[in-house]
Amino acid sequence: MPDPADRPHTIALANQKGGVGKTTTAINLATSLAMGGHNVLLIDMDPQGNASTGLGLDRKQRGRGTYALLTEQPDPLSLAQPTEIEQLRVIPADPDLTGAEIELVALEGREFRLRDSLAALAGSGLSHVILDCPPSLTLLTLNGLVAAQTVLVPLQCEFFALEGISQLVRTIERVKRGLNPRLELEGIVLTMFDRRNNLSDLVAADARSFFGDRVYETVIPRNIRLSEAPSHGKPVLLYDRQSAGAQAYHRLAEEFLRREGRIA
């Protein structure tokens, strides 16, 4: 929850399984929070750089980004680039981030590089920092979990999804015990929900049975506009604000803020 040291609430979006709507959730939650008047920084931790692309940053024009943040540790805001949304900035995944895994191994305090860099954001006026972690349990993801206060997990409404979540929750507990005692599970967001498919209902019921109220009430549906928006370099809230996907992410942001205690 909001850090007493006047630091922004740092949330890691994590799931070791790819294709679950993690980056889509990172982009559109950040956008919705920013459109609601909150100052938000999104950090693209994934070498694929999809969050950067989805916010309109051309791969050839990104300059220094997350790689520099981890290896050189400058002021994070010196690397932040503006987006179409006034109160949302992004630190992009620069091309060198692909090699960061190898270089981080040799650096002192390799698990704490991001945490130490983000300490400079105390008093910055940011309300939230959202970390879009890679779809694997790598050293980059570990840096995200060590730097974060909470973890938000997108859960795809498909077979075997809960099995992967259980592994991630165990990882979160290990990180909490050994590296980041303040880390908590923010919650689980059901994504790619298809009301025409009984399997979606079964996965949702299983998740709620296992995790209880840590599963968000808001469900993100399968929606063609969500799939189209990244190719236009826009969050779905800018691409088609009236679409079912955009409305779902707006509701998710409201529920997130209620759980956080920022709104009633």
Secondary structure by P-SEA (a helix, b strand, c coil): ccccccccbbbbbcccccccaaaaaaaaaaaaaaaaccbbbbbbccccaaaaaaaccccccccccaaaaaaccccccccccccccccbbbbcccccccaaaaaaaaccccccaaaaaacccccccccbbbbbccccccaaaaaaaaaccbbbbbbccccaaaaaaaaaaaaaaaaaacccccccccbbbbcccccccaaaaaaaaaaaaacccccccccccccccccccccccccccccccccaaaaaaaaaaaaaaaaacccc
